[in-house]
Amino acid sequence: QVQLVESGGGSVQAGGSLRLSCGASGTASNSNVFTVNTAKWYRQAPGTARAWVALMTPHGPSNVRESVRGRFTISADDTPNMMYLQMNNLKPEATAVYFCNVEIQLTPYWGPGTQVTVSS
């Protein structure tokens, strides 16, 4: 059973940066699960629906939602089964619980989320 867990959330002031990490365990492949499947970051602010923030696909460019373009970057490296979301110049509206997601053979897997709080 694939399990994801996020880390790196916290409280920062507006203009600050955070780097979120997502680790996967229980995968059957020796490849980084986040580079061979479609992987995404979502966030959910209080009282709102969960919203897509950034994605990576195996054979295409990464992408981020318009409101964070130029400030957020999704990435994965050679560290086995790790994915990241670098968030710079954070704004108070970024306050939310952030979730990582990977789709393996059409099955979505989610982490429990990590809280990000940005104060003005």
Protein Blocks (a to p, Z undefined) as FASTA:
>chain_A
ZZdddehiacddehiacddddddehiabfbdfklmpccddddddehiacddfbdcdfkbc
cdddfklgokaccdddfbghiacdddehiafklgccddddddeehiacddebjaddddZZ
